[in-house]
Amino acid sequence: MSEAWSLELYCIGSPILEFRFYVSEDDVCYVVAKYDYAAQGAQELDLRKNERYLLLDDSKHWWRVQNARSQSGYVPSNYVKKEKPSLFDR
């Protein structure tokens, strides 16, 4: 199953451009917090131990994640671990 996302750009009340893209569940990755973490700046996100987060970017030592309230920010990569998908999740 795929999840659809769309973005529309408006010019004086009329849509001028619309993008739609689909994300396969196979492409979605989650991480679980190993420790609590208190954000030190506006670009960071608080972590709560054992909570699950959507992984948005894992290209550096600071990973960008999104919590269940759709808030996103950077967290230290060594404070989270990638969740291994279960066979029952597919």
C-alpha positions, -999 to 999 in steps of 0.1 A, spaced: 0 0 0 12 35 -8 7 68 9 -1 98 -13 13 132 -6 5 163 -26 16 199 -27 -3 227 -44 9 262 -52 -16 290 -54 -15 324 -71 -42 347 -59 -66 319 -49 -62 297 -80 -40 267 -81 -12 271 -105 9 240 -99 3 207 -82 27 179 -73 18 144 -62 41 117 -52 37 83 -36 57 67 -9 57 29 -7 56 14 28 88 -5 18 106 29 16 95 40 50 119 35 79 113 41 116 137 45 145 133 39 182 148 62 208 174 44 230 176 73 254 158 105 263 172 136 246 164 173 253 167 194 222 194 221 224 182 243 196 153 251 173 164 226 146 165 197 171 137 175 184 132 160 219 134 122 221 116 100 246 131 66 253 113 37 235 92 61 214 90 54 176 99 81 151 97 83 113 132 86 98 134 114 73 172 117 67 200 95 79 228 110 58 249 125 87 256 120 124 225 140 131 194 123 118 162 141 109 131 124 124 94 131 128 74 123 159 37 112 162 26 148 164 42 155 130 70 177 145 104 171 129 139 179 138 175 166 142 186 141 168 220 125 175 221 93 155 236 74 184 205 81 205 182 61 181 183 27 164 167 17 131 136 -5 136 138 -38 118 105 -45 100 87 -76 111 75 -101 85 40 -94 99 43 -57 90 45 -65 52 
